[in-house]
Amino acid sequence: MVGANTKNLVLQFLEEKRGESVSGGVISRTLGISRNAVWKAVKQLQKAGYKIEGVSNRGYSLCENSDVLSAAGIVSHLRELFGKEMSHKLEVHSVIESTGKAAKEKAIDGAEHGTVILADKITKAKGRYNRKFFTLAGHGVYMSIILRPSQWEEFDSFDVPTLVTAHAAVSVCRAIESTTGKSPQIKWVNDVFLDGKKICGILTEAVTDFESGNMQWIIVGIGINFITPEDGFPDEIKNTAGAVFDRIEGTEPTCSRNRLAAEVINHVLEPDDDSQTLLQEYRRRLMMLGKRVVVSGLKKPFEAVAVDIDETGRLTVRKDDGETLSLSSGEVSLLIS
């Protein structure tokens, strides 16, 4: 048996060469390990579920449709800026109670900015208003990212929770668009939709220092339905839930979950724009502007027209009596006539 570090090195190498056949000798020389160690690492990876083909005189190849979530697989797709520093900040679990809970515990213990907890399956997933969030092993990308404003150079542009949530939503949309070519939309404030169905939920939680009033850390929880279950979603959500790739419609994945997870991390940790440019894209992707909506979760539900987004990401709505409100919380749904 080879050590975990050797196995991860071989996996990361094969991830970077996914779909290509590389000889054991090349892998051995590149990584500075013996060919026997390469062979043992490949055997362990195959046993763990990775689809790696070994062909005589050609070498080893990680199949395009191999999709085991792993730190090594994610690191291989991160921007060069994050490559080395992120290798010790990524935790990938096969099963965990909650990535958000684990991230909070790590934040309290002093975990660095950019620490990411991912899981293949979550047993106690929760969304806004403590709602359950459906997860299924092998079918989603579930992560929580720790942001520390004092260590985040770009934080001045996203210094209120609503802007952090907007930034996360746009980051998910950009990641999906760059890896699949699909164009998701955003349902204010924290849901991502594709073809009229919810494919992603985002939950942002911040802890503020009581004396200074400054945010100490922020946990951004992101749950993405990557591919529909073979039997479809549970009855209670089957009419509203969707996935990046719809197996029911015959759409097979064109990228791995590792690559999508890496792109989300890339965009969240290294914003491409300031807050104003971000809001322009957030506004462009919103699916309800100019449409009638139902606002709930405050006092009494009411109907209104979604008018615009203000400079802090709050949704401006106009009630039927002409009153205009700027919402920083609440639930907004398109009115179905």
Order of alpha helices (4+ residues) and beta strands (2+ residues): alpha-alpha-alpha-beta-beta-alpha-alpha-beta-alpha-beta-beta-alpha-beta-beta-beta-beta-alpha-alpha-beta-beta-beta-beta-beta
